[in-house]
């Protein structure tokens, strides 16, 4: 049976006890909790977290039968403003420090805009962006190792880490067991992958499955002028049967969090995902 989670802030910014009830009422087993996006009664700015606060929030979710699977702390690790980047890194490190008090062992982030340094270094903006990114991730990974928790890095097609090759390079340059992959196939998919999704998905799983520690689940579509969008799961082009087949083959018990929907769409979307998952499971049993 599929255990499905959801990004908590899909239900809007609420008091933490009310939010826990909303998640449970909609039938989700766990959440990705971005404190600043999801909680209206908690000040989660830098310096305000503590073991007591984290335990209080974690217990409220646990009382509703909901697990906090991962904390979302989406920073810009390549921000050219050094002061702002330092503030972001410190905030992320604070999340790492208290993650286990929330009941989880992961903190997630994306990797910053690919074009951040294009105006300053037009001929080598990717190189400069990668240099800053690697320095940021080395610092964060060192902190994660101190506390025995994981950083879940989420590649996106227009960000610093935007391909399988970039993802492999990250793990080669920072070969820490505390650095893992939050895989969202729709975020990584580019227009050139649409024609042969099977090759795209198989390639990522074959090379990166052992680094996957979290999955995001939504859908994707491209307009006639190649603008990328995220319709409700089942309304886009993602080959969900193949995606779920690969998940059940390579990482069968990994946490999967629904995103890219509204609260009103979450029931329809979760029903669709569970139907596909169960259909794939039955084919494995034959």
C-alpha positions as CSV (number, residue, x, y, z in Angstrom):
1,X,0.0,0.0,0.0
2,X,1.3,3.4,-0.9
3,X,2.2,5.8,1.9
4,X,1.9,9.3,0.4
5,X,3.0,12.6,1.9
6,X,2.4,16.2,0.9
7,X,4.0,19.6,1.2
8,X,2.3,21.0,4.3
9,X,2.0,24.6,3.0
10,X,-0.4,23.3,0.3
11,X,-3.0,23.7,3.0
12,X,-2.1,27.3,3.6
13,X,-0.4,28.9,6.5
14,X,-2.1,27.7,9.7
15,X,-1.4,27.2,13.4
16,X,0.7,24.0,13.7
17,X,-2.0,22.0,15.5
18,X,-4.7,22.9,12.9
19,X,-2.3,22.2,10.1
20,X,-1.6,18.7,11.5
21,X,-5.3,18.0,11.5
22,X,-5.8,19.2,8.0
23,X,-3.0,16.9,6.7
24,X,-4.5,13.9,8.6
25,X,-8.0,14.7,7.4
26,X,-6.9,14.6,3.8
27,X,-5.4,11.1,4.3
28,X,-1.7,11.9,4.1
29,X,0.9,9.9,6.2
30,X,3.7,12.5,6.4
31,X,4.7,16.0,5.4
32,X,7.5,18.1,4.1
33,X,7.3,21.0,6.5
34,X,8.6,24.4,5.4
35,X,8.3,26.2,8.7
36,X,8.2,29.8,7.2
37,X,5.6,28.8,4.6
38,X,3.3,26.6,6.7
39,X,3.1,27.8,10.3
40,X,1.2,31.0,11.2
41,X,1.7,30.8,15.0
42,X,5.5,30.1,15.1
43,X,8.3,32.6,14.4
44,X,10.9,30.4,12.6
45,X,13.3,33.2,11.7
46,X,17.0,32.5,12.4
47,X,17.8,32.1,16.1
48,X,14.2,31.2,17.1
49,X,14.3,27.4,16.8
50,X,15.0,25.2,19.8
51,X,14.6,21.5,20.8
52,X,11.5,22.4,22.8
53,X,9.8,24.2,19.9
54,X,10.7,21.4,17.5
55,X,9.4,18.7,19.9
56,X,6.2,20.6,20.4
57,X,5.5,20.8,16.7
58,X,6.6,17.2,16.1
59,X,4.3,15.9,18.9
60,X,1.3,17.8,17.4
61,X,1.8,16.1,14.1
62,X,2.4,12.7,15.7
63,X,-0.8,13.0,17.7
64,X,-2.6,13.1,14.3
65,X,-0.7,10.1,13.0
66,X,1.3,12.3,10.7
67,X,5.1,12.1,10.4
68,X,7.4,15.0,9.6
69,X,9.5,13.4,6.9
70,X,11.6,16.4,5.9
71,X,12.0,20.0,6.7
72,X,12.0,22.4,3.8
73,X,14.5,25.3,4.0
74,X,14.7,26.6,0.5
75,X,17.7,28.9,0.3
76,X,19.7,30.4,-2.5
77,X,23.2,28.9,-2.0
78,X,24.6,30.9,-4.9
79,X,23.3,34.3,-3.9
80,X,25.9,36.9,-5.0
81,X,25.0,39.0,-2.0
82,X,27.4,37.5,0.5
83,X,25.5,38.8,3.6
84,X,22.3,37.4,2.4
85,X,23.9,34.1,1.5
86,X,25.5,33.9,4.9
87,X,22.1,34.5,6.6
88,X,20.6,31.7,4.4
89,X,23.4,29.3,5.2
90,X,23.1,30.0,8.9
91,X,19.4,29.4,8.8
92,X,19.8,26.1,7.0
93,X,22.4,25.0,9.5
94,X,19.9,25.8,12.3
95,X,17.4,23.5,10.6
96,X,20.0,20.8,10.4
97,X,20.8,21.2,14.1
98,X,17.2,20.7,15.2
99,X,15.8,18.3,12.4
100,X,15.9,15.3,14.7
101,X,13.9,17.1,17.4
102,X,11.2,17.6,14.8
103,X,11.3,13.8,14.3
104,X,13.0,13.7,10.9
105,X,16.6,13.5,9.6
106,X,16.4,15.6,6.4
107,X,16.5,19.2,5.3
108,X,15.7,20.0,1.7
109,X,16.8,22.8,-0.6
110,X,17.1,23.7,-4.3
111,X,20.4,24.9,-5.7
112,X,19.9,28.5,-6.9
113,X,19.3,30.2,-10.2
114,X,21.6,29.0,-13.0
115,X,21.9,32.5,-14.4
116,X,22.9,34.3,-11.2
117,X,26.4,35.2,-12.4
118,X,25.6,35.6,-16.1
119,X,25.8,39.5,-16.1
120,X,29.1,39.5,-14.1
121,X,30.8,36.6,-15.8
122,X,29.1,36.1,-19.2
123,X,31.6,33.6,-20.5
124,X,31.9,31.5,-17.4
125,X,28.8,32.1,-15.3
126,X,28.2,28.4,-14.8
127,X,31.7,27.9,-13.6
128,X,31.5,30.8,-11.1
129,X,28.0,29.7,-10.0
130,X,29.3,26.2,-9.4
131,X,32.2,27.4,-7.4
132,X,30.0,29.3,-5.0
133,X,27.5,26.5,-4.9
134,X,30.2,23.9,-4.0
135,X,31.6,26.1,-1.2
136,X,28.1,26.5,0.2
137,X,27.3,22.8,0.1
138,X,30.6,21.8,1.6
139,X,29.9,24.0,4.6
140,X,26.4,22.7,4.9
141,X,27.4,19.1,4.5
142,X,30.0,19.5,7.2
143,X,27.3,20.7,9.5
144,X,25.0,17.8,8.6
145,X,27.7,15.4,9.4
146,X,28.0,16.9,12.9
147,X,24.4,16.2,13.6
148,X,23.9,12.9,11.8
149,X,21.3,14.3,9.4
150,X,20.9,14.6,5.6
151,X,20.8,17.4,3.2
152,X,18.2,16.6,0.4
153,X,19.3,18.5,-2.7
154,X,16.6,19.1,-5.3
155,X,17.9,19.6,-8.9
156,X,15.8,21.8,-11.2
157,X,16.2,22.2,-15.0
158,X,17.0,26.0,-14.8
159,X,19.1,25.9,-11.5
160,X,22.8,25.4,-10.7
161,X,22.2,21.6,-10.5
162,X,20.0,21.0,-13.5
163,X,20.9,17.6,-15.1
164,X,22.0,14.1,-14.3
165,X,25.6,15.0,-15.1
166,X,25.6,18.0,-12.7
167,X,24.0,15.8,-10.0
168,X,26.7,13.2,-10.4
169,X,29.4,15.9,-10.3
170,X,28.0,17.1,-7.0
171,X,28.2,13.7,-5.4
172,X,31.7,13.1,-6.8
173,X,33.0,16.5,-5.5
174,X,31.3,16.2,-2.1
175,X,31.3,12.4,-1.5
176,X,29.5,12.5,1.8
177,X,26.9,10.0,2.9
178,X,25.0,13.0,4.5
179,X,24.3,14.5,1.1
180,X,21.4,13.0,-0.8
181,X,19.1,13.6,-3.8
182,X,15.5,14.8,-3.6
183,X,14.3,13.7,-7.0
184,X,11.5,15.4,-8.8
185,X,11.4,14.1,-12.4
186,X,9.2,17.0,-13.5
187,X,11.7,19.6,-12.1
188,X,14.6,17.9,-13.9
189,X,12.8,17.2,-17.2
190,X,13.6,19.5,-20.1
191,X,11.9,19.7,-23.5
192,X,14.5,17.4,-25.1
193,X,13.5,14.6,-22.6
194,X,9.8,14.5,-23.6
195,X,10.2,12.4,-26.7
196,X,12.1,9.6,-24.9
197,X,11.0,9.8,-21.2
198,X,12.0,6.2,-20.7
199,X,15.6,6.9,-21.5
200,X,15.6,10.0,-19.2
201,X,14.0,8.2,-16.3
202,X,16.0,4.9,-16.7
203,X,19.3,6.9,-16.9
204,X,18.6,8.8,-13.7
205,X,17.6,5.7,-11.7
206,X,20.4,3.6,-12.9
207,X,23.1,6.2,-12.0
208,X,21.5,7.9,-9.0
209,X,19.1,5.6,-7.2
210,X,21.5,5.0,-4.4
211,X,21.6,8.7,-3.6
212,X,17.8,9.2,-3.6
213,X,16.4,10.0,-0.2
214,X,13.1,11.7,-1.0
215,X,10.8,12.0,-4.0
216,X,8.5,14.8,-5.1
217,X,5.4,13.9,-7.2
218,X,3.6,16.2,-9.5
219,X,3.0,16.4,-13.3
220,X,4.5,18.4,-16.1
221,X,3.5,19.7,-19.5
222,X,5.0,22.0,-22.1
223,X,3.0,24.5,-24.1
224,X,3.4,25.1,-27.9
225,X,6.1,27.7,-27.2
226,X,7.9,25.4,-24.7
227,X,6.8,27.0,-21.5
228,X,6.8,24.5,-18.7
229,X,3.8,24.0,-16.4
230,X,2.6,21.7,-13.7
231,X,-0.9,20.4,-14.1
232,X,-2.7,18.1,-11.7
233,X,-1.1,14.6,-11.7
234,X,-2.7,12.6,-14.5
235,X,-3.3,15.7,-16.6
236,X,0.3,16.1,-17.8
237,X,2.8,14.0,-19.7
238,X,4.8,12.3,-17.0
239,X,4.9,8.5,-17.5
240,X,3.7,7.7,-14.1
241,X,3.4,3.9,-14.6
242,X,7.1,3.8,-15.6
243,X,8.1,6.3,-12.9
244,X,6.4,4.2,-10.2
245,X,7.8,0.9,-11.7
246,X,11.3,2.3,-11.3
247,X,10.6,3.5,-7.8
248,X,9.3,0.1,-6.8
249,X,12.3,-1.6,-8.4
250,X,15.1,0.7,-7.1
251,X,13.8,2.4,-3.9
252,X,10.5,0.7,-3.0
253,X,9.9,2.3,0.4
254,X,11.2,5.9,-0.3
255,X,9.0,8.8,0.9
256,X,7.0,10.4,-1.8
257,X,5.5,13.9,-1.3
258,X,2.7,15.3,-3.5
259,X,3.2,18.9,-4.7
260,X,2.1,21.2,-7.5
261,X,-1.6,21.0,-6.4
262,X,-4.0,23.1,-4.3
263,X,-5.6,21.7,-1.2
264,X,-8.8,21.2,-3.2
265,X,-7.0,19.2,-5.8
266,X,-5.0,17.1,-3.3
267,X,-7.7,14.3,-2.9
268,X,-8.2,13.8,-6.6
269,X,-4.4,13.8,-7.2
270,X,-3.6,11.4,-4.3
271,X,-6.4,9.0,-5.5
272,X,-4.8,9.0,-9.0
273,X,-1.3,8.4,-7.7
274,X,-2.4,5.5,-5.4
275,X,-4.3,3.9,-8.3
276,X,-1.3,3.9,-10.5
277,X,1.0,2.7,-7.6
278,X,-1.3,-0.2,-6.8
279,X,-1.6,-1.1,-10.5
280,X,2.2,-1.3,-10.8
281,X,2.4,-3.2,-7.5
282,X,-0.1,-5.8,-8.8
283,X,2.0,-6.3,-12.0
284,X,5.1,-7.0,-9.8
285,X,3.1,-9.7,-8.0
286,X,2.2,-11.6,-11.1
